[in-house]
């Protein structure tokens, strides 16, 4: 029933745009002109059915692509964890910081808590400087209050790697220039440091 309704809607739409659109079923002007009104309606219905099938196929293909991307992300994360990833920043949409074109305004840093003291080996950053008309975005990467490196962000979205070799509880990305940058993902690699607390056992 729903499918018939969708086809009927498509037919009505095709009728409305017939004056400015190509003929159904890729018919030439001569072929279309020689059809009776009933044949034209049948051709529109057939075209509407084909269009609906094409849209359904496109939706199904996009669904499969999304599932494949999801599985690829899971596999990549498992590999990253196996390689020593201890924290990551992976927002649903790119985080825009710095400048005056980001929303919300006034945010110029991203703090990634490690939730424990860690030996940080490296930080990988996926981002770009493609916001606004000027492209001189620079960020500094910090382990707590210690600056590890400054990165001149490119317009091209790409990965950057910063080697750390520092102890830290937080990784901080902060813009240096008055320009917007976008951060899509951050991976922190290292190892947790034992707190050193002594565990006591009570003997009855």
C-alpha positions, 0 to 999 in steps of 0.5 A: 500500500505504501509503495503504491502511494509512493509511486502515485506521488512520483507520478504526480511529481513527474506530471508537474515537472514534465514541461521542463524535464526529459520524457519518461523512459528516455523517450525522444520527442517523436516517441513521446508525441506519438503516444496516446494520453493513456500510454503517456500515463503508463510511461510516467507510472513506469518511470516513477516505479523505476525512480523509486527502485533506484532510490531504494537501492541508493538507500540500501547501498548507503546503509551498507557503506555505513555498516562497512565504515562502522566495522572499519572504525571498530577494527582500526580502534582495536588495532590502535589499542593493541598498538598502545592507544590510551585515549582518543578524541573522536567527535561526531562532527569536526571540532572547530577552534580558534578565530571568530567563525567557529560555533560556538565562538571563543573556544580555542582549545581542546583538552583530552583527559587521560584519566590517569598519569601516563607516559605519553609516547605520541599524539596523532592529530587528524585535522585541517585549516579550511575554515574562512578566507585566511589559512594560517592556523597554527596549534600547539600540542601540550602534555599538561603545561609542557609544549610538545610541538607547534603545528602549522595546519594545512588546508588539506585534511591530513594526519599529523604525528607529534612525539612526546616522551612526557608524563601527563594527565591531559593532552591539550590542543590550543590555537596560537594564531587568530584563525580557525582550525578543525580537528576531526580526531586525536589519538594518544599513545603511551602507557599508564603509570602505576600509582605506586600506592601500596596495597595492604592485606588484612590478616585475621 
